[in-house]
């Protein structure tokens, strides 16, 4: 879906309301500049990492490029735009966005499955043996609530004599 904003303020409002695959911003806009708009868009959690392509009718000088890339620009395009180039760039970002959305959905489904499992203790450890996650089955079977055990070392489940033997 394509959404159009005719001003920086409209663009900021749309970025607050929706998540986008990529944002195209004109460097010069009627009310606030594209850079100021990008700065405001970056304050929103859902758009803090959204790729931005800046558009300009004029060549961009070094300081503008540095400012734009500092705000998360992935490209600068000078008008007149070649539609085939713009479409290819946007298409690639849309595909990445869709893959990210699928991965988020799958992660949420897995989270729901793990959290909903009560007959098995399912938990994750970091490489050093500290507990990172704890499902309701682990709570039921081991007797610890998640907030009590997350961050604790896995050795907590072994008797002291096993720990003393470096089990």
N, CA and C of each residue as an Amber inpcrd file, in Angstrom:
protein
   501
   0.8430000  -1.1820000   0.0000000   0.0000000   0.0000000   0.0000000
   0.8830000   1.2370000   0.0000000   0.4480000   2.2210000  -0.6990000
   1.1700000   3.4770000  -0.7960000   0.3480000   4.5500000  -0.0930000
   0.9990000   5.2950000   0.7830000   0.3340000   6.4180000   1.4380000
   1.0970000   7.6800000   1.0930000   0.3680000   8.7240000   0.8050000
   0.9880000   9.9900000   0.4370000   0.7250000  11.0220000   1.5170000
   1.7630000  11.7840000   1.8330000   1.6470000  12.9060000   2.7520000
   2.1080000  14.1450000   1.9970000   1.3890000  15.2150000   2.1440000
   1.7130000  16.4450000   1.4180000   2.5480000  17.4250000   2.2430000
   2.8650000  17.0460000   3.4750000   3.6850000  17.9060000   4.3220000
   4.4470000  17.0330000   5.3080000   5.4330000  17.6310000   5.9420000
   6.1850000  16.9190000   6.9640000   5.3000000  16.5200000   8.1250000
   4.4010000  17.4250000   8.5230000   3.4910000  17.1260000   9.6360000
   2.6050000  15.9220000   9.3160000   2.0840000  15.8560000   8.0970000
   1.2740000  14.6980000   7.6930000   2.1090000  13.4220000   7.7130000
   3.3380000  13.5150000   7.2500000   4.2190000  12.3440000   7.2380000
   4.4680000  11.8470000   8.6570000   4.6870000  12.7660000   9.5810000
   4.9230000  12.3930000  10.9830000   3.6830000  11.7160000  11.5590000
   2.5230000  12.2640000  11.2940000   1.2700000  11.6610000  11.7900000
   1.0660000  10.2640000  11.2160000   1.3520000  10.0830000   9.9440000
   1.2000000   8.7530000   9.3290000   2.1930000   7.7680000   9.9280000
   3.4130000   8.2330000  10.2050000   4.4240000   7.3510000  10.7990000
   4.0380000   6.9540000  12.2240000   3.3100000   7.8230000  12.9230000
   2.8270000   7.4820000  14.2620000   1.7360000   6.4170000  14.1950000
   0.9450000   6.4630000  13.1260000  -0.2310000   5.5910000  13.0180000
   0.0340000   4.2560000  12.3340000   1.0700000   4.1840000  11.4890000
   1.3000000   2.9810000  10.6860000   2.7800000   2.6130000  10.6720000
   3.0210000   1.3420000  10.3760000   4.3870000   0.8740000  10.1740000
   4.6150000   0.7690000   8.6740000   5.7490000   1.2580000   8.2000000
   6.0270000   1.2800000   6.7730000   7.2750000   0.4800000   6.4340000
   7.3110000  -0.0390000   5.2240000   8.4730000  -0.7700000   4.7290000
   9.6050000   0.1910000   4.3990000   9.2700000   1.3460000   3.8760000
  10.2430000   2.3730000   3.5010000   9.5110000   3.7130000   3.4690000
  10.2300000   4.7740000   3.7400000   9.6540000   6.1210000   3.6950000
  10.4430000   6.9250000   2.6760000   9.7180000   7.5470000   1.7510000
  10.3250000   8.4550000   0.7770000  10.0470000   9.8700000   1.2580000
  11.0990000  10.6620000   1.4400000  10.9350000  12.0250000   1.9390000
  11.6370000  13.0050000   1.0200000  10.9070000  14.0270000   0.6310000
  11.5140000  15.1050000  -0.1360000  12.3440000  15.9360000   0.8250000
  13.5250000  16.3220000   0.4040000  14.3840000  17.1300000   1.2590000
  13.7180000  18.4730000   1.5480000  13.1130000  19.0820000   0.5320000
  12.4290000  20.3660000   0.7080000  10.9230000  20.1430000   0.6950000
  10.2780000  20.4600000   1.8100000   8.8260000  20.3250000   1.8990000
   8.2410000  21.6540000   2.3570000   6.9270000  21.8390000   2.1860000
   6.3070000  23.1340000   2.4770000   6.4660000  23.6410000   3.9150000
   6.3060000  22.7710000   4.8960000   6.3180000  23.2680000   6.2760000
   7.6520000  23.0390000   6.9850000   8.0870000  21.8110000   7.0630000
   9.3730000  21.5110000   7.6740000  10.1870000  20.6810000   6.6890000
  11.4870000  20.7210000   6.8340000  12.3410000  20.0230000   5.8680000
  12.2110000  18.5060000   6.0200000  12.6610000  17.8060000   5.0120000
  12.6760000  16.3490000   5.0680000  13.5500000  15.8470000   6.2040000
  14.6390000  16.5690000   6.4890000  15.5230000  16.1740000   7.5760000
  14.8340000  16.3340000   8.9320000  14.1300000  17.4440000   9.1240000
  13.3870000  17.6500000  10.3730000  12.2780000  16.6100000  10.5030000
  11.6280000  16.3000000   9.3840000  10.5840000  15.2770000   9.3910000
  11.1670000  13.9290000   9.7820000  12.3040000  13.5780000   9.1940000
  12.9630000  12.3050000   9.5100000  13.3420000  12.2550000  10.9890000
  13.8430000  13.3630000  11.5060000  14.2250000  13.4210000  12.9180000
  13.0100000  13.1370000  13.8010000  11.8710000  13.7150000  13.4740000
  10.6400000  13.4910000  14.2540000  10.1430000  12.0620000  14.0830000
  10.2260000  11.5360000  12.8810000   9.7910000  10.1540000  12.6130000
  10.6380000   9.1740000  13.4180000  11.9140000   9.4550000  13.5600000
  12.8200000   8.5670000  14.2880000  12.4930000   8.4860000  15.7770000
  11.7450000   9.4440000  16.3110000  11.3880000   9.3910000  17.7320000
  10.2700000   8.3850000  18.0000000   9.6020000   7.9320000  16.9460000
   8.5290000   6.9460000  17.0950000   9.1180000   5.5440000  17.1140000
   8.7420000   4.7390000  18.0960000   9.2720000   3.3800000  18.2460000
   9.0860000   2.5660000  16.9650000   7.9130000   2.6380000  16.3510000
   7.6350000   1.7810000  15.1920000   8.3960000   2.2090000  13.9450000
   8.9290000   3.4230000  13.9360000   9.6370000   3.8690000  12.7280000
  11.0910000   4.2550000  12.9890000  11.6080000   3.8730000  14.1510000
  12.9800000   4.2760000  14.4590000  14.0040000   3.6170000  13.5400000
  13.6500000   2.4780000  12.9130000  14.5920000   1.7940000  12.0190000
  14.0620000   1.6840000  10.5910000  12.9730000   2.3380000  10.2850000
  12.4110000   2.2800000   8.9390000  13.3710000   2.9530000   7.9570000
  13.7100000   2.2710000   6.8610000  14.6010000   2.8860000   5.8720000
  13.9720000   4.1500000   5.2750000  14.7940000   5.1520000   5.0690000
  14.3340000   6.4130000   4.4670000  15.1360000   6.6650000   3.2010000
  14.4260000   6.9730000   2.1310000  15.0490000   7.4180000   0.8860000
  14.6970000   8.8890000   0.7300000  15.7090000   9.7380000   0.6940000
  15.4750000  11.1630000   0.4990000  15.4400000  11.4720000  -0.9920000
  14.5210000  12.3580000  -1.3610000  14.3740000  12.8080000  -2.7430000
  14.7020000  14.2950000  -2.7920000  15.3150000  14.7140000  -3.8870000
  15.6640000  16.1250000  -4.0180000  15.6180000  16.5310000  -5.4800000
  15.2370000  17.7840000  -5.7080000  15.2490000  18.3300000  -7.0600000
  16.6470000  18.8460000  -7.4130000  17.4960000  18.9940000  -6.4200000
  18.8470000  19.5260000  -6.6220000  19.8780000  18.5050000  -6.1620000
  21.1010000  18.7000000  -6.6190000  22.1810000  17.8560000  -6.1200000
  22.3150000  18.0700000  -4.6120000  22.6960000  17.0350000  -3.9340000
  22.8420000  17.0800000  -2.4820000  24.3070000  17.3530000  -2.1550000
  24.5540000  18.3220000  -1.2650000  25.9450000  18.5770000  -0.8920000
  26.3590000  17.6260000   0.2430000  27.6250000  17.6140000   0.5210000
  28.1950000  16.6650000   1.4890000  27.5380000  16.7740000   2.8650000
  27.3360000  17.9990000   3.3470000  26.7570000  18.1700000   4.6930000
  25.3220000  17.6430000   4.7400000  24.5690000  17.8490000   3.6540000
  23.2000000  17.3100000   3.6060000  23.2250000  15.7780000   3.5820000
  24.1570000  15.2120000   2.8260000  24.2710000  13.7490000   2.7870000
  24.6170000  13.2100000   4.1720000  25.5620000  13.8460000   4.8510000
  25.9410000  13.3970000   6.1810000  24.7670000  13.4800000   7.1440000
  24.0180000  14.5810000   7.0610000  22.8480000  14.7350000   7.9250000
  21.8080000  13.6570000   7.6140000  21.5340000  13.4460000   6.3360000
  20.5480000  12.4500000   5.9360000  20.9360000  11.0450000   6.3450000
  22.1760000  10.6660000   6.0790000  22.6160000   9.3180000   6.4650000
  22.6550000   9.1770000   7.9890000  22.9460000  10.2600000   8.6750000
  22.9020000  10.2360000  10.1440000  21.5000000   9.9950000  10.6710000
  20.5030000  10.3470000   9.8840000  19.1020000  10.1380000  10.2700000
  18.5580000   8.7980000   9.7760000  19.4150000   7.9820000   9.1870000
  18.9790000   6.6610000   8.7490000  18.6440000   6.5630000   7.2810000
  19.0850000   7.5100000   6.4930000  18.8490000   7.4150000   5.0580000
  19.5580000   6.1890000   4.4990000  18.9090000   5.5480000   3.5570000
  19.5540000   4.4370000   2.8570000  19.9230000   4.8570000   1.4440000
  19.3960000   6.0100000   1.0030000  19.7080000   6.4910000  -0.3330000
  19.2320000   7.9280000  -0.4980000  19.8030000   8.5980000  -1.4830000
  19.3600000   9.9110000  -1.9450000  19.1020000   9.7680000  -3.4330000
  17.9520000  10.2120000  -3.8840000  17.6380000  10.1870000  -5.3110000
  17.3530000  11.6120000  -5.7670000  17.9170000  11.9710000  -6.9320000
  17.7280000  13.3110000  -7.4750000  16.6900000  13.2490000  -8.5870000
  15.7490000  14.1980000  -8.5410000  14.6980000  14.2790000  -9.5550000
  15.3000000  14.8150000 -10.8490000  14.8020000  14.4670000 -12.0010000
  13.6610000  13.5780000 -12.2200000  14.0430000  12.1270000 -11.9130000
  13.1230000  11.4380000 -11.2960000  13.3550000  10.0540000 -10.8890000
  13.1280000   9.1080000 -12.0490000  13.9300000   8.0760000 -12.1060000
  13.6900000   7.0140000 -13.0650000  12.7800000   6.0020000 -12.3840000
  11.5560000   5.8460000 -12.8630000  10.5970000   4.9620000 -12.1890000
  11.1170000   3.5480000 -11.9580000  11.8470000   2.9900000 -12.8990000
  12.3300000   1.6230000 -12.7440000  13.2960000   1.5090000 -11.5640000
  14.1090000   2.5320000 -11.3270000  15.0490000   2.5230000 -10.2010000
  14.2910000   2.6580000  -8.8810000  13.3810000   3.6070000  -8.8260000
  12.5990000   3.8090000  -7.6070000  11.7830000   2.5590000  -7.2710000
  11.1440000   1.9690000  -8.2770000  10.3550000   0.7560000  -8.0440000
  11.2270000  -0.3820000  -7.5230000  12.4010000  -0.5560000  -8.0830000
  13.2900000  -1.6360000  -7.6510000  13.7220000  -1.4350000  -6.2030000
  14.0870000  -0.1990000  -5.8530000  14.5140000   0.0720000  -4.4810000
  13.3690000  -0.1610000  -3.5040000  12.2040000   0.3610000  -3.8180000
  11.0520000   0.2070000  -2.9280000  10.6430000  -1.2620000  -2.8380000
  10.6310000  -1.9520000  -3.9630000  10.2530000  -3.3720000  -3.9730000
  11.1330000  -4.1830000  -3.0180000  12.4380000  -3.9210000  -3.0480000
  13.3570000  -4.6510000  -2.1670000  13.0760000  -4.3660000  -0.6960000
  12.7940000  -3.1340000  -0.3620000  12.4770000  -2.8130000   1.0320000
  11.1380000  -3.4160000   1.4530000  10.1900000  -3.4510000   0.5460000
   8.8980000  -4.0690000   0.8500000   9.0910000  -5.5630000   1.1140000
   9.8960000  -6.2220000   0.3110000  10.1560000  -7.6510000   0.5270000
  10.8300000  -7.8870000   1.8750000  11.8050000  -7.0700000   2.2220000
  12.4600000  -7.1970000   3.5280000  11.4590000  -6.9710000   4.6630000
  10.6070000  -5.9870000   4.4910000   9.5830000  -5.6720000   5.4910000
   8.6320000  -6.8560000   5.6710000   8.1890000  -7.4380000   4.5710000
   7.2800000  -8.5840000   4.6400000   7.9390000  -9.7740000   5.3320000
   9.2080000 -10.0170000   5.0340000   9.9310000 -11.1030000   5.7000000
  10.0500000 -10.8390000   7.1960000  10.3100000  -9.6020000   7.5530000
  10.3990000  -9.2230000   8.9630000   9.0570000  -9.4310000   9.6590000
   7.9700000  -9.0500000   8.9890000   6.6290000  -9.2380000   9.5640000
   6.3330000 -10.7230000   9.7520000   6.6950000 -11.5500000   8.7750000
   6.4900000 -13.0030000   8.9000000   7.2900000 -13.5540000  10.0710000
   8.5310000 -13.1250000  10.1980000   9.3810000 -13.6010000  11.2940000
   8.8070000 -13.1870000  12.6490000   8.2980000 -11.9650000  12.7540000
   7.6620000 -11.5050000  13.9950000   6.4500000 -12.3680000  14.3290000
   5.6460000 -12.6480000  13.3140000   4.4360000 -13.4590000  13.5110000
   4.8140000 -14.8710000  13.9710000   5.8060000 -15.4660000  13.3120000
   6.2350000 -16.8120000  13.6910000   6.8110000 -16.8250000  15.1020000
   7.5660000 -15.8100000  15.4610000   8.1300000 -15.7250000  16.8060000
   7.0160000 -15.6070000  17.8400000   5.9980000 -14.8410000  17.5320000
   4.8600000 -14.6930000  18.4480000   4.1050000 -16.0060000  18.5870000
   3.9340000 -16.7330000  17.4780000   3.2630000 -18.0340000  17.5330000
   4.0650000 -19.0080000  18.3940000   5.3760000 -19.0100000  18.2260000
   6.2310000 -19.8790000  19.0270000   6.1600000 -19.4850000  20.5000000
   6.1810000 -18.1920000  20.7710000   6.0780000 -17.7210000  22.1530000
   4.7830000 -18.1970000  22.7910000   3.6770000 -18.0820000  22.0530000
   2.3840000 -18.5280000  22.5730000   2.3760000 -20.0250000  22.8270000
   2.9750000 -20.7900000  21.9290000   3.0470000 -22.2430000  22.0900000
   3.8450000 -22.6090000  23.3390000   5.0230000 -22.0060000  23.4810000
   5.8790000 -22.3160000  24.6240000   5.2110000 -21.8840000  25.9260000
   4.6630000 -20.6680000  25.9580000   4.0420000 -20.1750000  27.1880000
   2.7810000 -20.9570000  27.5450000   2.0990000 -21.4790000  26.5300000
   0.8720000 -22.2280000  26.7730000   1.1000000 -23.6770000  27.1600000
   2.3130000 -24.1500000  27.0590000   2.6260000 -25.5390000  27.3910000
   2.8000000 -25.6550000  28.9040000   1.9720000 -26.5020000  29.5190000
   2.0430000 -26.6430000  30.9770000   2.5270000 -28.0250000  31.4120000
   2.5930000 -28.9760000  30.4880000   3.0230000 -30.3330000  30.8480000
   4.5330000 -30.5220000  30.7730000   5.2420000 -29.5510000  30.2140000
   6.6860000 -29.6500000  30.0590000   7.3360000 -28.3430000  30.5010000
   8.4900000 -28.4810000  31.1330000   9.2740000 -27.3050000  31.4860000
  10.1020000 -26.9100000  30.2640000   9.8650000 -25.7080000  29.7750000
  10.6200000 -25.1980000  28.6290000  11.2490000 -23.8810000  29.0600000
  12.5670000 -23.8460000  28.9960000  13.2680000 -22.6170000  29.3490000
  14.5310000 -22.5220000  28.5120000  15.0770000 -21.3290000  28.4390000
  16.2670000 -21.0900000  27.6330000  17.3760000 -20.5710000  28.5450000
  18.5850000 -21.0390000  28.2650000  19.7580000 -20.5850000  29.0010000
  20.6620000 -19.7760000  28.0820000  21.3750000 -18.8280000  28.6530000
  22.3980000 -18.1400000  27.8520000  23.6410000 -19.0320000  27.8130000
  24.6650000 -18.6720000  27.0460000  25.8550000 -19.5330000  26.9310000
  26.5710000 -19.7960000  28.2670000  26.3370000 -18.9510000  29.2540000
  26.9790000 -19.1320000  30.5550000  26.1010000 -19.8880000  31.5530000
  24.9310000 -20.3410000  31.1240000  24.0730000 -21.1350000  31.9960000
  23.0520000 -20.3510000  32.8020000  22.8520000 -19.0770000  32.4690000
  21.8540000 -18.2780000  33.1720000  20.5090000 -18.3770000  32.4570000
  19.4530000 -18.4490000  33.2350000  18.1030000 -18.6560000  32.6990000
  17.5950000 -17.3660000  32.0620000  17.1720000 -17.4750000  30.8050000
  16.6580000 -16.3270000  30.0470000  15.1400000 -16.3340000  29.9430000
  14.5500000 -17.5190000  29.7550000  13.0950000 -17.6200000  29.6230000
  12.5980000 -18.7690000  30.4910000  11.3100000 -18.7350000  30.8100000
  10.7320000 -19.7060000  31.7430000   9.2460000 -19.7990000  31.4350000
   8.7720000 -20.9740000  31.0340000   7.3600000 -21.0880000  30.6980000
   6.5290000 -21.5290000  31.9020000   5.2120000 -21.5680000  31.7170000
   4.3090000 -21.9330000  32.8080000   4.4880000 -23.3920000  33.2170000
   4.8810000 -24.2510000  32.2850000   5.1660000 -25.6400000  32.6350000
   6.3610000 -25.7370000  33.5720000   7.3960000 -24.9480000  33.3140000
   8.5580000 -24.9300000  34.1970000   8.1540000 -24.4200000  35.5750000
   7.2880000 -23.4360000  35.5890000   6.8050000 -22.9120000  36.8670000
   6.0780000 -24.0090000  37.6390000   5.2020000 -24.7180000  36.9570000
   4.4190000 -25.7780000  37.5960000   5.3020000 -26.9280000  38.0640000
   6.2530000 -27.3410000  37.2170000   7.0690000 -28.5090000  37.5370000
   8.2310000 -28.2110000  38.4850000   8.8070000 -27.0260000  38.3770000
   9.9800000 -26.6970000  39.1910000   9.6350000 -25.8560000  40.4250000
   8.4680000 -25.2000000  40.3870000   8.0320000 -24.4490000  41.5590000
   8.4950000 -23.0140000  41.6460000   9.1810000 -22.5160000  40.6330000
   9.6390000 -21.1270000  40.6330000   8.8000000 -20.3110000  39.6470000
   8.4080000 -19.1120000  40.0600000   7.7680000 -18.1800000  39.1230000
   8.8700000 -17.5770000  38.2440000   8.5110000 -17.1500000  37.0520000
   9.4950000 -16.6090000  36.1090000  10.3220000 -15.4840000  36.7290000
   9.6640000 -14.5680000  37.4160000  10.3920000 -13.4280000  37.9830000
  11.3550000 -13.8470000  39.0990000  11.1580000 -15.0310000  39.6750000
  12.0730000 -15.5280000  40.7070000  13.3170000 -16.1830000  40.1070000
  13.1740000 -16.7910000  38.9460000  14.2390000 -17.6560000  38.4250000
  15.0070000 -17.0700000  37.2440000  14.3590000 -16.2180000  36.4470000
  15.0660000 -15.6270000  35.2940000  16.2400000 -14.7980000  35.8090000
  17.4040000 -15.0470000  35.2260000  18.6340000 -14.3800000  35.6540000
  19.4510000 -15.2220000  36.6150000  18.8510000 -16.2790000  37.1460000
  19.5700000 -17.1820000  38.0480000  20.3690000 -18.2000000  37.2260000
  21.3950000 -18.7560000  37.8180000  22.1930000 -19.7600000  37.1320000
  21.4990000 -21.1200000  37.2130000  21.6710000 -21.9040000  36.1560000
  21.0450000 -23.2170000  36.0470000  21.4780000 -24.1730000  37.1660000
  22.6380000 -23.9520000  37.7590000  23.1250000 -24.8370000  38.8170000
  22.1830000 -24.8600000  40.0120000  21.2870000 -23.9240000  40.0690000
  20.2990000 -23.8700000  41.1510000  19.4870000 -25.1640000  41.2310000
  19.4090000 -25.9100000  40.1260000  18.6090000 -27.1370000  40.0900000
  19.3980000 -28.3700000  40.5150000  20.6740000 -28.1970000  40.8330000
  21.5090000 -29.3320000  41.2320000  21.7630000 -29.2890000  42.7320000
  21.8770000 -30.4530000  43.3410000  22.2370000 -30.4660000  44.7680000
  23.6710000 -29.9520000  44.9580000  23.9520000 -29.4410000  46.1380000
  25.2560000 -28.8320000  46.4150000  26.4130000 -29.7890000  46.1410000
  26.2400000 -31.0800000  46.4620000  27.3530000 -32.0200000  46.2300000
  27.6590000 -32.1700000  44.7460000  26.6450000 -32.0780000  43.8630000
  26.8820000 -32.1430000  42.4200000  27.6000000 -30.8790000  41.9440000
  27.2320000 -29.7510000  42.4930000  27.8820000 -28.4850000  42.1520000
  29.3400000 -28.5270000  42.5900000  29.5760000 -29.0510000  43.7820000
  30.9420000 -29.1440000  44.3060000  31.8210000 -30.0260000  43.4380000
  31.2200000 -30.9990000  42.7530000  31.9730000 -31.8800000  41.8540000
  32.0470000 -31.3180000  40.4360000  31.6210000 -30.0600000  40.2330000
  31.5850000 -29.4100000  38.9030000  30.7030000 -30.1850000  37.9320000
  29.5970000 -30.7110000  38.3920000  28.6670000 -31.5000000  37.5820000
  28.1290000 -30.6800000  36.4400000
